[in-house]
Amino acid sequence: MSRRKLVVSFPPLTEEQRGTIGRLADEHGFTAVFCDDSKEAEQELGDAEILFSFNSGLVKSGENLKWVCTPSAGVDHFLDKIRGTDIILTSSSGAYGVTIAEHIVMMTLEIMRRRPDYIRLKEERKWEQHLSVDSLYGSRITFAGTGDIGNEAAVRIKGFNPASMTGVNRRGSNPDNIYDRIVSLKEIDEVLPETDVLILSLPATDETIGLFDEARLNRLPEGSYIVNVGRGNVLDEKALERMLREGRLGGAALDVFEKEPLDRDSTLWDCPRLILTTHVAGNWTLPHTVEKIVSLFTADFENYCTGKPMKQLVDLEAGYNLK
């Protein structure tokens, strides 16, 4: 009897993690094939049943695939390739909360405490002690997106004693009563005028793409701040840049963009009041993140092999994990 095949194309895995996956696969009658090169993975996928990879382009090579697991939390780049097939899609939602939450706190404090200006003053060798700053203490914080990322950020920011924390989601849930209140996406227009710091960790769905257009951004109070670590296409970049250059907003921090990588000639690179990072908030450079990804995958591998419900299952219509 031939063994079933699992193709793993996720280079950040350590040798120990590969060993863990390999042994588990063997216990359930699978052969785990590890491919660090996409071309090698393509060649192995013809008779594979499971693919564990962030490369959505590999799906087309797997004629016999039954399950695809992505190490990413976002799945928008997989949806068009999976919809209309019998393939199960799972994500690694829940693995990135710690690293992205810390990134959110870092970026928020940097824009409120004028870190970019102090970097400039250092380069100019100027001694300046009177730049006005803002504080998370006493601020009204709105979290658009209350999944793993938003919740982990909220837990940390709560320690700064903000005046209020409002969560925005589809379900109306308030896990562990982290937030002072929860509102729906449909109520976002009512919340924005009462927001000093807007933190976006939304997935790209039909409901969220273009959600924060110029009209909504203008509902924010003058001098407010925006941090986006979700998806770049939920936010009107041109309107945001214009408001930053005019001084309408206090500052912004972007880790994601409408087009990635950002063009070298983009005016965002030198936009004032803007901190820019290159989609690294949820990268695989933190060992804890990779370890969590592996634990989520191996747990669902056990579920898959024993016929139990899979915890990381993506709703292909909604476009994200509904857990």
N, C-alpha and C positions, 0 to 999 in steps of 0.2 A: 504494500500500500504506500503510495507516494505521500510525502509530507507536504503540508500546506506552507505557503511562503509569506513572510512578513518582510517588506522592504523598508529600511530605515535610512532616511537621507537627512540627517540633522547633525552637522559637523561639531557643534559645541559639546556634544556628549563626551564625558570622560571615559576612560577604559573601564572603570568600575561600573559606570552606568550602562555601558554597552554589555558588560557581563551580566548585569541584573536582567536586562531585557532579553538577552540571549538565552539565559537559563530558564526564564519564565516561558519564553516561546517554546523551548524544547519540552518543557513539562506538559504543554498542551498540544504537542504534535506539530509544531511549526518550526520551520527553519528561518532564523533571522539573518537577513543579508544587510550589512551595513555599507552604504555607499556615500562617500564624501563628494563625489563628482556627479553632476546631474546626468551626464551622458551614460555613465555607468548605471545609474538608477534606471534610466530609460530602458536599457538593455535587460535589466532584471525584472521589469514590471509585467512583462507579457503574461506570466503565469502566477502573478502575485495576487493574494487575497486581501492583504492589508498594506496600506502605505502610511508611514509616519513621516511627514515632511511639510515644510513651509512653502515648498515650490508647487504652486497650483498648476503650473505648466506640465507637470509629470502625470496628471490625471489622465490625459488623453492616451498615454502609453499603456495604461492598465486596463486591458480589455476584460479582465476577470475580477477587477476590484469589487469588494463588497463593503469595505470600510476605509475611509480616509480620516486620519487624525492630523490636525495641524498644530505645531507647537506655538502658533500665534493665538492671541485672544480674539482678534478681529478675523472675520471670515469672508468679508465682502469680495475679495479676489478669488475665492473658491466657488461662490454661489452659482455663477453662470455655467461653470463646468460640471457642477453636481446636479443642479436642477434638471428634472426630466430623466434622470437615471435611477437605478435601484441602489445607488451607493449611499451608505450611511456616512454622515459627516459629524465629527466631533471637534471641539476646540480645546484650547488650553486656558480658557477663561478661568480666573481664580489663581493663576500662577504669578501674575504681574503686580498685584496690589501693593506689596511691600516696596518694590523698587520704584514704581511710578509714584506712589504716595510720597516717598522721600524726595523725588524729583519735583513734585508739585510744591511741597513745602519750601524747598530750596529756591525755586523760581519765584514763588510768591514773595518770599522775604527779600529776595534780591531786587525785584522791581519796586517794592514798597520802601526799601531802605536805600534806594538809589545806588546800588552796586555798580551799574554801568558808568555812572558819572564819576565814581571814585576810581574806577579803572582808567578813565580818560584823564583824570587829574594826576594820577600816578605817572601816566605816560608823558604828561606835560610838566611833571615835577612841580606841581602847584599844591600848596598847603591850604586847604579849605576846610573849615569846621562848621559851616552854617547852612548846609543844604537841608531844606525841609524834608521830613520823612513822614510816612504813614505807618500804622501798626495794625496787626491782626487783632490786637486787643480792642474790643469795642466796635469792631467792624461787622457789617452784615454780609455774611458769606452765602452764596447760592451755588449748590453743586448740581449742575445739569448732567445727570448720570449718577445713579446710586448703586452701581454694581460693585464688584470687588474693589476696583480702583477708587471710585468715589468714596466708598465707605472707609477704606483704609486711610485715605487722605483726611476724611472728616474726623476720624478718631484722633489723629495727630494734631489737627488744627484746633480741635476742641480744647486742647491743653493751653492754648494761647488766650482763652477766655474772650471769644468774639461776642458781640452783642446778640447775634442770632445766627443759626445755621438752617438753611432751607434746602431740602432735597427735591429734585424734580425727576420723576420717573413715570412709567406707564402704568404700574401696578398699584400705586398708592401705598406701598409697603414701607415700613420704617424699622429696619432690622435693629434689634437691641435698643430701640429708641435713641439712635445716634443723633437724629435731627430734631430740631424744635418743631418743625412742621414739614409735611410732604404735600406737594402739589403735582398736578398732572402737566404734561407737556402743553396741553391746551390752555393752561392757566399761566404760562410763562410770561405773557405780556403784563400781567398784574404784579409779578414778582420783580421784574427787572428794575423798575424805578426805586425799589427798596434794596438794591444790591450794590455793595461797595466792592466786592470781589466776586467775579463770576468764574467758576472752575468747570471746564468742559471735559468730560470723559465719555462722550457719546459714541456709539458705533455708527457706521454709515448705513442708514436704512432709508426707505421712502419717506418716513416721517421726519428724519433729522437732516437730510441733505439740504443745504441752503436755509436751515432753520434760523440761523442768526444772520439775517440780512441787514442792510443799512437801517431800515426802519426800526428793527428790534434793537440794534446797537445804540440807536439814538434814544432809546427809552432808559438806558443806563444813566445814572447821575453823572454830572461832570466830575472828572477826576477819579473815576472808578477804574478798576483793573480787570484784565481778562487773562486767564491761563488756559491754554488748549493742549491737551495730551491725548485726545480721542482720535478724531479724523479731521483732516484739513478741510474737507468739503462741506462741513456743517457751518462754516464761518466765511463771511464775505471778506476776503483778504484786502481787496481794494478799498472798501469802506473803512475797514479797521485801520489801514495805513493812513488814510486821509485824516481820520479822527486823531490819530497819534501825532501826526505832523502839525495839525492845527492846535494841539494841546487840549483837545476836548476830553481825552482819556488820560488818566494818570500814568498808565503803562500797560504793557502786555507781554506775555511770554508764550511763544509758540514752539512746540516740538514737532508739530505735524502741519502739512501744507496741502493746498489743492493739487499741486503738481510736485512730485518728488522724483529725483532730487531737485531741489530748488535751483533754478537757472542762475548761473554765475552773474548775469547782468540784471537780476531782479533787484528792484529798489528796496526790497525788504531788508537786504543785507546792511544797509546804512540808515535804516529808519530809526529816528530818535524814539526814546522811551520803549524800545522793543528789545527783549532778550530772545535770541534765536538759538535753538539747539536742533540738531539734524536727525530727528526721529530716533532718539537714543534713550528716552525715558524708560521704555520697556524692553530694552535690548537684552541680550543673553550674556552680558558681561558680568552680571552678578551671579555667583555660583548658586545662591539660594533659589533664584528664578529657575535655572535649569533643573535643579533637583526637584522642584515642585512640578515642573512640566513632566518629568519622568514619572513621578508618583501618580499624577493624574492619568497618564497614559496607561501605566501598568495596572492601575485599579480598574480602568475600563476594559483593558485587555482581558482581565479575569472575568469581568461581567460578560463580555462578548463570548468568551469561550464556554461559559457556564449557563448562558441563556438568560442572564439577569439584566434588568434595565440599565442602560448606560447613562452615567451621571453627566457626561459632558456633551450630550446630544444637542445638535444645532437644529433649530426650527428653520427649515429652508425658506419658508415664506416670510417669517419675521426677520430672518437674517442674523440671528444671534442665539446664544444659549439661553433657554428659558428657565434654567434652574432657579 
